[in-house]
Amino acid sequence: MGEYRKIGYLHDNFKIFHLTDSNHREFTYHYHDFNKILILLSGDVTYHIEGRSYDLKPYDIVFVNAGEVHKPIIHSDVPYERIIIYVSTDFLTSYQKEAADLNTCFMQAHSEQSHVLRIKSFPSSRLNYCVGRLEASLHDKEFAGELYQEVLFLEFMIELNRAALCDDISYISNTSANKTILSIIEYLNENLTEDISIDALAERFFLSRYYLMHAFKEETGYTIGNYLATKRLLLAKDLIAAGKPITEVCYACGYKNYSTFSRAYKKNFGKSPRDLQTEK
């Protein structure tokens, strides 16, 4: 298994796409450095996110946090139609107020140990109405079109968060998952700055080295080494953006020297750590 890829770049606060694949397309595991919201319109799809699998139904809403490795698996030739919204994490954070945190829908899904929100009667809901208006704004060429689209996007996010908190919804559970692997993924994410070896990990979870490596790849599609490397680079990006010294970040994220860290960072993000520091 080679390195899995970061797909897509987001230079705006948000981007909206309405996509349809009519053929039996295969997707690879990938991740983004921004949040993703997917609304399934049609398709025979299982969505895999960080070791969890979800059999989707039309109008399910999928939340993928920045850095979470995921892919859809298409089971038939039923057209895979969906609305995808990419959202800058910084943009959501800029609206982080005590009584109105637009990240609430993502946090609520996390607290429910799910990535998928199912809303009863979605087609007739206020949220679906907002989605339609937001889509229509993509073609708005009138005065202050971009500003109007941002207003509609904020309205959509408010309605999405309201829906996520109401009683007329459900967070669907993953259809299949290896609980031990899920525990390992959780442990890795909580200890990214620690020196973690496969042998120590196998001992901690009472597994053989071979079974651990095989099961992790089988359940997630990637190796433990690739997973740790990518997660540590994403953590490094956040720490540098928060103003931490680059050398300190380098060693905290498991690298033994700066040159190796800088090369890996530039390969992953297209710019060096110092470039990001200069932008702040």
Secondary structure as the mmCIF struct_conf table of DSSP 4:
data_model
#
loop_
_struct_conf.conf_type_id
_struct_conf.id
_struct_conf.beg_label_comp_id
_struct_conf.beg_label_asym_id
_struct_conf.beg_label_seq_id
_struct_conf.end_label_comp_id
_struct_conf.end_label_asym_id
_struct_conf.end_label_seq_id
STRN STRN1 ARG A 5 LYS A 6
BEND BEND1 ASP A 12 ASN A 13
STRN STRN2 PHE A 14 ASP A 21
BEND BEND2 ASN A 23 ASN A 23
STRN STRN3 HIS A 30 TYR A 31
BEND BEND3 ASP A 33 PHE A 34
STRN STRN4 ASN A 35 SER A 42
STRN STRN5 VAL A 45 ILE A 49
TURN_TY1_P TURN_TY1_P1 GLU A 50 GLY A 51
STRN STRN6 ARG A 52 ASP A 55
TURN_TY1_P TURN_TY1_P2 PRO A 58 TYR A 59
STRN STRN7 ILE A 61 VAL A 64
TURN_TY1_P TURN_TY1_P3 ALA A 66 GLY A 67
STRN STRN8 HIS A 70 ILE A 74
BEND BEND4 SER A 76 VAL A 78
STRN STRN9 TYR A 80 VAL A 87
HELX_RH_AL_P HELX_RH_AL_P1 THR A 89 SER A 94
TURN_TY1_P TURN_TY1_P4 TYR A 95 TYR A 95
STRN STRN10 GLN A 96 LYS A 97
TURN_TY1_P TURN_TY1_P5 GLU A 98 ALA A 99
STRN STRN11 ALA A 100 ASP A 101
TURN_TY1_P TURN_TY1_P6 LEU A 102 ASN A 103
HELX_RH_AL_P HELX_RH_AL_P2 THR A 104 SER A 111
TURN_TY1_P TURN_TY1_P7 GLU A 112 GLN A 113
BEND BEND5 HIS A 115 HIS A 115
STRN STRN12 VAL A 116 ILE A 119
TURN_TY1_P TURN_TY1_P8 LYS A 120 SER A 121
HELX_RH_3T_P HELX_RH_3T_P1 PHE A 122 SER A 124
BEND BEND6 SER A 125 SER A 125
HELX_RH_AL_P HELX_RH_AL_P3 ARG A 126 ALA A 136
HELX_RH_3T_P HELX_RH_3T_P2 SER A 137 HIS A 139
BEND BEND7 GLU A 142 GLU A 142
TURN_TY1_P TURN_TY1_P9 PHE A 143 ALA A 144
HELX_RH_AL_P HELX_RH_AL_P4 GLY A 145 LEU A 165
BEND BEND8 CYS A 166 ASP A 168
STRN STRN13 ILE A 169 TYR A 171
HELX_LH_PP_P HELX_LH_PP_P1 ILE A 172 ASN A 174
BEND BEND9 THR A 175 THR A 175
STRN STRN14 SER A 176 SER A 176
HELX_RH_AL_P HELX_RH_AL_P5 LYS A 179 GLU A 190
TURN_TY1_P TURN_TY1_P10 ASN A 191 THR A 193
BEND BEND10 GLU A 194 GLU A 194
HELX_RH_AL_P HELX_RH_AL_P6 ILE A 198 ARG A 204
TURN_TY1_P TURN_TY1_P11 PHE A 205 PHE A 206
HELX_RH_AL_P HELX_RH_AL_P7 ARG A 209 THR A 220
BEND BEND11 GLY A 221 TYR A 222
HELX_RH_AL_P HELX_RH_AL_P8 ILE A 224 ALA A 241
TURN_TY1_P TURN_TY1_P12 ALA A 242 GLY A 243
HELX_RH_AL_P HELX_RH_AL_P9 ILE A 246 ALA A 252
TURN_TY1_P TURN_TY1_P13 CYS A 253 GLY A 254
BEND BEND12 LYS A 256 ASN A 257
HELX_RH_AL_P HELX_RH_AL_P10 TYR A 258 PHE A 269
BEND BEND13 GLY A 270 LYS A 271
HELX_RH_AL_P HELX_RH_AL_P11 PRO A 273 GLU A 279
#
